[in-house]
Amino acid sequence: MNMLGIDVGGSGIKGAVVDTIEGKLISERYRIETPNPATPEAVSKVIKEIKDHFDWTDDIVCAFPTVVIEGKAVYDANLDNSWTGKNIEDIFSNACDDQHFEVINDADAAGIAEMRFGAGKHHSGLVMVLTFGTGIGSGVFYDGVLIPNFELGRILGKNGKVYEKFAADSARKREELEFDVWGKRVNQYLKHIERVFSPDFIIIGGGASKKIHKFRDQIKIKTRFTASEKLNNAGIIGAAVNAAEHHR
């Protein structure tokens, strides 16, 4: 089954056609900068532009950066506070000629891609896929089964700050930190996760995953870890695979 997958991020919105059997992109990825402000109206215009780019007339799946329950954004999604409480699926459907949308938390989607086709494929127990981008997303799995809508980037650190404001890749860019300096922040966060949850395996994903060689030496945790294999395509792939699995 082929599906159009879209990944809404804080800096970019990306779309591609996914082969859900093989778990890979079968088109070029099309990316548009996330509008500022990223209101529902502005983002939905970008979604329609991506749909039109692929001339797509079937169902569309979307990874979205917030807790998603019954299609609704529970929080503001690191985009704009006007998203809180809005039905994402209805907003995108209305903007795209009433095409059906299925929306999932972006880190959950990335985790599904990694667990089915990537770095988590042969791992059981408690596996965490932690994505470092505009925020810190977390896809959590036990024996391969998703525990949805974990928000582990929102826990507080030693400095009293929410960790994703301190250790997300956006903090590195905002503060113009060298990777080794920022890597120590990532390590502090991972040590906290390790102490509280005792995971069996951690997969580091998001935009920073392709540069893990620049900060890997700063990560000094006991838990086995690796970088995402699907890199920044994981959200697109996982959203499509999740929808396909539910439609069988």
Secondary structure, DSSP 8 states (H G I E B T S, - for coil): -EEEEEEE-SSEEEEEEEETTTTEE-S--EEEE--SS--HHHHHHHHHHHHHHTT--S-EEEEESS-EETTEESS-TTT-GGGTT-BHHHHHHHHTTT--EEEEEHHHHHHHHHHHHSTTTT--SEEEEEEESSSEEEEEEETTEEE----GGGSB-TTSSBHHHHHSHHHHHHHT--HHHHHHHHHHHHHHHHHHH--SEEEEESGGGGGGGGTGGG---SSEEEE-SSGGGHHHHHHHHHHHHHT-
